[in-house]
Amino acid sequence: MNTQSPTDPLHGVTLKMILTELVEELGWEELGRRIDIRCFTHTPSISSSLKFLRRTPWARDKVEEMYLRLKM
């Protein structure tokens, strides 16, 4: 029996790591321009953004998609 699963490009990468890297690479202003989410455009911080993204699947999906596009 073969138990291999497809490779997940986000395996082992936390949401905090993703967000921190995006902010370092793009900055809050550009991140808020590309993904229009209030937590990125009005007094942004890693902690407040993480709280929002962990509770909001559609926003988390957008952030993960952007991260993958930039890394691929």
BELUR-V428892 format. One record per backbone hydrogen bond with DSSP energy under -0.5 kcal/mol. NH is the residue of the N-H (numbers start at 1). CO is the residue of the C=O. If there is no record, write none. Layout:
# BELUR-V428892
nh:NH co:CO
nh:NH co:CO
This chain:
# BELUR-V428892
nh:3 co:1
nh:9 co:7
nh:11 co:8
nh:13 co:10
nh:14 co:12
nh:18 co:14
nh:19 co:15
nh:20 co:16
nh:21 co:17
nh:22 co:18
nh:23 co:19
nh:24 co:20
nh:25 co:21
nh:26 co:22
nh:27 co:22
nh:27 co:23
nh:30 co:26
nh:31 co:27
nh:32 co:28
nh:33 co:29
nh:34 co:30
nh:35 co:31
nh:37 co:35
nh:40 co:37
nh:41 co:37
nh:41 co:38
nh:42 co:38
nh:43 co:41
nh:49 co:45
nh:50 co:46
nh:51 co:47
nh:52 co:48
nh:53 co:49
nh:54 co:50
nh:55 co:51
nh:55 co:52
nh:56 co:52
nh:57 co:55
nh:59 co:56
nh:60 co:56
nh:61 co:57
nh:62 co:58
nh:63 co:59
nh:64 co:60
nh:65 co:61
nh:66 co:62
nh:67 co:63
nh:68 co:64
nh:69 co:65
nh:70 co:66
nh:71 co:67
nh:72 co:68
